[in-house]
Amino acid sequence: MSTNNTEKARSTIADLVATDTTSDSAFFQPAPAAQPGPGTSPTHSTSSVPVMEVLRSKDMLVPGSQLGPRFSDQYRHIKRPLLSNAFGKTASLVDRGNLILVTSSVPGEGKTYTSINLALSIAQERDHTVLLVDCDVTRKGVSQMLGLADRPGLVEVLEGDQFGVGDALLRTDIPQFSVLCAGKHHDYVTELLASQRMASLVDEIVDRYDDRIIIFDGPPLLATPQTRVLAGLVGQVVMVVEAGKTPQAAVEEALSLVPDEKATGLVMNKSEGVTDRGGYYYGYYGYDQDASEGGKSKRKDKKREKKERERKDS
């Protein structure tokens, strides 16, 4: 790696993998809003909300989409170590391993697209259900993509005592897949997420749904302090990196903001060359699943190396 800041800024993930020019911007076009069923309240529906057709029209990981079996296999590869850290042989190494934050360094890397498809892939498991929480309150990427942007959600739950998580949680027409939308706009989102009420909400989710995978779709790490708060509440972090575009220095800076004890994985989005095929590549950054001392992170060594380089540059 380069030892001066100018060369480091020019260094991108293209040094590691080739790029695919496919863009996922089309996936963020607002979909028709799902309407509550007959006899149900807009704030609490006892029936499932329809999202299957919306996701199928966007070629997401649902039956009838245009995605081939290779795409499904790539997400199986991504989810397997996550499930192992949550409920499998490595679960003892990861506290709150069933709570997973999906984030990125900067906007536009396919984070929300990855969050939803990862949740859909896990929903196909026979033994586990999944709850997808839209924590990117400003963009509402998950809520927009599912056609549920007008639904109350996380903000309303955190604002007061009259609206609980049970009122906001939406069952969908996809088996074992539920959603907690972002909710209304709020000027103090960071403070809400850093509040004791948010910590209590996460505790409640852990207690009530201990057999469920909870995926939090958070904002990019370098764009807002909100995601740093969320990273402290979960057990695993999935960092989405757009191959060939995201500066390597930005990825390293974002990873340095994730607490050392978190099991952190990298998803190379739109990548080619790593496996001689386009799509996704998943691997752990700085986390040794075979460590004998509670899964200690190797990230500290990376941080020491970075500090040493900065000292030499100065």
N, C-alpha and C positions, 0 to 999 in steps of 0.2 A: 504494500500500500504506500502511496506517496507520503512524503514527510513534510511537505509544505502545504499551506492552506489553499493556494491557487490550484495546485494539482489535485488536491482532495476534492475541491468543489466541482472540478470537471469529471471526477471519477464517478461513474454511475453503475447501476446494476447490470448494464450492458457488458461490463467487464466479466460478469459471471455467467450470464445467460443471454441469448438473443431475444429480440422482441417481436411481438405480434402487434400489428397496428389496429387490431379490433378494438373498438370503443364500446363501453357499456352505457354511454350517455342516454341511449334510447330507452333504457330500462327505467329511467327516472321520470318519464312522462307520466303525468297524473292519470290514474285509471279511474273509471267510473266508481263513485262511492257506493259501498255496499249498504243497503238499506236494512234496518231492523225488520225482523219478521213480524207477522200479524200478532197483535196482542203483547208485544214486548216493548220495554222502555228503551229509549236511545242510550241510556246510561247503564242498563243491566239487561242483557239478553240471555234468556234461558235456552235458546236454540243456537245452532252454529251459524256463523257468518260465512257467506260464500266468498272464497278466495281462489279456488281451484282454477276457474276459467280465466281469471285475471293473470294468474301465474303462468298458465298454459299459453296465453297470448303473448307473454314476454319470454317464452322459451326458458322457463325455469325448470327445476328438477322435479317435475310432476308427470304423471302418465299422460301421453298424448302430445308432449312437446317434441320439438325437432332435435333434441339433444340425443346423442348416441350413447351406447353402453360404455364407451371409454370415459365419457364425462362422469357418469355415475361411479365408475371405478376409481377415478381420481378423488372424488369426495369420500369414498370408502377409505382410501388411503389417508386422507386428512383426519377423518373422525376417529379412526381406530385408536391411536395413542391418546386422544382426548377422552374417549370412553374408558380406556384402561386407567388413566389417572383419576377418573371420577369413581369408577366402581370395580375396576379390575385389579390386576396384581401389583400395580404401582400406586394404587389409591392411598396407601398408608404414607406415601411420600409427599402427598399434595393435600394440604388443608383446603377444604371447600372446592374440591376438584370438579364438582358438578356445576360450578359457577364459572362461565367462560366469557371473557370480554373479547370482542372482535374489534380491532381498530386498525389504523394505518398511520403513516407519518404525516402525510398531507392529503388534502381532498383529491378525489378523482382516481383513486387506485383500485376501485372495485370492491370496497369494503362491505357495503350494504348488500351488494349482489352475492358476495361470499357468505355473509351472515345468513341470508335467507336460504341459500342452497345448502349450507351446512346444517341448518335447522331441519330442512326438508329431508336431508339424508338421514339424520339421526331419528326423525319421526318414522322412518321405515324399519327401525329396529323393533324386534318383537318384545323386548323386555323394558324399554324405556320410552317415556314421553318427553316432549321438549316444549319449553316456553321461550318465546323470542320477545325480548324487551327492547323497545325503541328508546334508547337514551340519547339519541342525537336530536334533541328537542328543536334546535334551530332549523335543520334541514328536513327532519321527519322522513328520512329515506325509506325506512321499513314501512311506515304508515302510508306514505305516498305510493310505494310500489304495490302494496296490497289493496289500495283503494279505500283505506280506512283513516285518512288524514283528518276527517272531521269528528272522529270518535274521541271521547274523553279517555285519559290514560294516566301515565306516570305523574304528570304535573298535578293533576287533580287529586291523586292519591297523596302526594307529598304536601299539598297545600292545607288540607284540613282533616278533621276527624269524621266528617259526614260521608266520605267516599273512600271505601276500602279497596284493597287489591282484588277482593272477590267481586266487587262491582265492576271493576275495569277490565278484568281478564276476559278475553274473548275466545271461546271455542270456535274452531273453524270447521269447514267441511272436509278438511284433510285429517284423517285419523291421527291422534296422538300429537297434534300440532296446535298450540294455543299462542295467542299474541297479547302483549300489553303494549298499547300504542303510546306514542309520545305525549299526546294530549295538547292542550292549548299553549299558545306562546307565553313565555314568561321572561321578564327582564333580568331575573337573578337566578339563572339555571344553575350556575356553579355553586351558589350558596345553598340551593335546594338539594343538590346532590351531595354536598358536604355536610348536610344537616344530620342531627341525630335521628330524625324521622326516616331518612334514607337508610341509615344503618339499621334501624329497627325493621324497616320494610324488608331489607335483604335477610335479616335474621328470621323474619316471619316466613319468607319464601323458602329458606333452608329448612325450617322446621316443618312446614306444611307439605313441601314437595321434595322430600329428601331422596326420592327415587327418580327424580326428574332432572334432565339437563336444562339449565337456564342459560340462555345466550343473550348477552347484553351487546347490542350494536351501539358502540360509542362514537363520539366525534374523533377526528384525527388528533393524534397526540400533540403535534406541534402547533395546531391551530387554536387550541383552547385548553385551559387548565382543568376542564371538567373530566377529561378522560383519566388524568392522573388520580383524581379522587376515586373514580370507578375501579381503577387498577388495584387500589388498596382493599377493595371489598370482595374481590373474586380470587379464585385459586389458580386459574389458567388464563393466559393471554395469547390470542392469535393475532399476529401482526401481518397485515396484507401489504405486499410490496408489488408495485407494478414493474415488471421486469423491463429493463432497457430504458426506463424513464426516471425513476426515483433516484436522486443523488445518494450515493452510498453514505455520505456524511450525514444526510438527513435521517437515514435509517438508523445509523449508529446513535445519533442524538436522541431519537425517539425511544430507542431501546434503553438508553441510559436513564430514562424517566420511569421505567417499569421497576418496581421493587425487586430486589435480588432473589427473594424466595419464591417468586412466581414461576410456574412452569410456562415458558414462553416459546411459542412456535412461530415460524415464518411460513407464510403462504406466498409463493412466487406466482403472481397472477399474470395471465397472458404470456407465459414463458414458453420458449422453445430452446432446444439445445441441451438442457439438463438431462432429459430422458429421450432426446431425439424425437420429440413429438410435442405439439402445441398443447397448452392447457395449464395445469397447475402442478406445482411442486411444493411439498411440505416437508419441513425439517425443524428440529429443535435448535434454538439459539441459546447456548450457555446453560442448558439444563441437562444434567446427567441422571437419567432414569435409573441407572444401576448404582448410584452413589449409596454408600453405606451409612452416611451421616445425615439422613433426612432429606436427601435429594438436593444437596447444596449446589448453588449456581456457580458456573464457571465465569459468569459475567464480570465478577470482580477482577479477574485477570485481564479481561478486555478493557475494563475501565482503567486499570493501572497502565496498560500499554498506551491507551489514548492520552493519559496525563503525561506519560513520559515523552511521547511525541510532541505534545504541546509545550513541555518544558524545553525540549531541544530546539523547537522552532522559535521560542522566545529568546 
